[in-house]
Amino acid sequence: MEKIYLDRNENNYGPSPECLEAVTTVTSDVFSIYSNAYKSGYKSDLSQRLAEEFKISEDRVLLGYGAEDLLKQVIQTYLKKKKKSKLLIPDHSWWYYKEIANEVKGKSCEYPLVEGKDSYEYDIEKLLEIYKNEKPDVVFIASPNNPTGNSISHDELIYLLDRLGNSFVVLDEAYWFSSNNERATELVNKYPNLIIIRTFSKLYALAGIRVGYALVGSKIKRMKKLSNRYLGYNRISEKIALAAMKSVDYYNDIAEKMRNDRDLYFTELNKIENVKVYKSDANFVLVKIEKDLMSPLKEFLVEKGLIIKFMDEEIVNSHMRITIGTQEQNRKVIEAITEFYKSYTQ
Ligand SMILES: Cc1ncc(COP(=O)(O)O)c(C=O)c1O
């Protein structure tokens, strides 16, 4: 039986045909010769193209081996500088944030995301209170946030950024699925300590090529310096990412299908008693079920070849996170969960 993987927030539609075409037209020099972009005064063709897209200078676009690498670069630059350095993160967040702080013996402290009627919300004043007490070196905000799927509103973000001036702030936008790029430009131009991190892994269905990028404010000097790679970047990955940026219609169509299917999960699974689906702005939904049903439901779905993420962190331990797959895959998951509840709870 073919397995359907919906547990790591990958994009099962796959990349645009132009991305695949870009691979077949790679010439031998791309394999054997370092990039010559530096001769033109910039890091790479991709950073140059991103700079044009976001209308900022190329030196303020940093490239990494996925967003993961850039998150690590931030931590390694700004956390291990002094002993007892601190990272402030949401209490519901990607488990990996704590891990990368641990790697440099940094301490992580948390601010709450509060469960509302159908989504998680920020308690901005509480966050600021914790910020004042903890005095973190770096603050992470993920929008949309993994695993809760909620975003921070524009007004909340501005209110916060106006008050977090003494720390480096990372806005992790790995799950940014909108075509609006102007907001990012506005933010990094206004806030000198801000680092916005994005990736080609999620919307562009290019997790395997490992390309992420950061747009940085004017005071992000150390990271900018350390991030530069003397011998350049992966030229094949760059070509594929450039092709993805051209495929605007293809990705707009996927984003639209995903938005519709996210609504479908929300309406269909919320009809089941004791199942709560949270609103999400990402390519996944968080679903709360009764704790006792976690194992039997997981087994039921695995038997049908449906692999979704059953959370085991203390703060979300009766929850599953379902990656939005293709339309056909999503219907299968919804049908299977509905069938489980009909048979199991009768
Ligand atoms: C919140 C968040 N940020 C960043 C990443 C890293 O993505 P990548 O390294 O593939 O760009 C992930 C991956 O799942 C994630 O969930």
The ligand as an SDF file (V2000), in Angstrom:
LIG
                    3D

 16 16  0  0  0  0  0  0  0  0999 V2000
    8.5200   27.0010   12.0070 C   0  0  0  0  0  0  0  0  0  0  0  0
    9.5480   26.4330   11.0860 C   0  0  0  0  0  0  0  0  0  0  0  0
   10.5800   27.2210   10.7230 N   0  0  0  0  0  0  0  0  0  0  0  0
   11.5480   26.7580    9.8910 C   0  0  0  0  0  0  0  0  0  0  0  0
   11.4880   25.4760    9.3810 C   0  0  0  0  0  0  0  0  0  0  0  0
   12.6530   25.0250    8.5370 C   0  0  0  0  0  0  0  0  0  0  0  0
   12.3700   24.7990    7.2080 O   0  0  0  0  0  0  0  0  0  0  0  0
   13.5220   24.5780    6.1380 P   0  0  0  0  0  0  0  0  0  0  0  0
   14.8090   24.3420    6.8530 O   0  0  0  0  0  0  0  0  0  0  0  0
   13.1160   23.3850    5.3470 O   0  0  0  0  0  0  0  0  0  0  0  0
   13.5690   25.8100    5.3160 O   0  0  0  0  0  0  0  0  0  0  0  0
   10.4300   24.6270    9.7150 C   0  0  0  0  0  0  0  0  0  0  0  0
   10.3630   23.2580    9.1770 C   0  0  0  0  0  0  0  0  0  0  0  0
    9.4460   22.4980    9.3340 O   0  0  0  0  0  0  0  0  0  0  0  0
    9.4340   25.1120   10.6010 C   0  0  0  0  0  0  0  0  0  0  0  0
    8.4110   24.3620   10.9840 O   0  0  0  0  0  0  0  0  0  0  0  0
  1  2  1  0
  2  3  1  0
  2 15  2  0
  3  4  2  0
  4  5  1  0
  5  6  1  0
  5 12  2  0
  6  7  1  0
  7  8  1  0
  8  9  2  0
  8 10  1  0
  8 11  1  0
 12 13  1  0
 12 15  1  0
 13 14  2  0
 15 16  1  0
M  END
$$$$
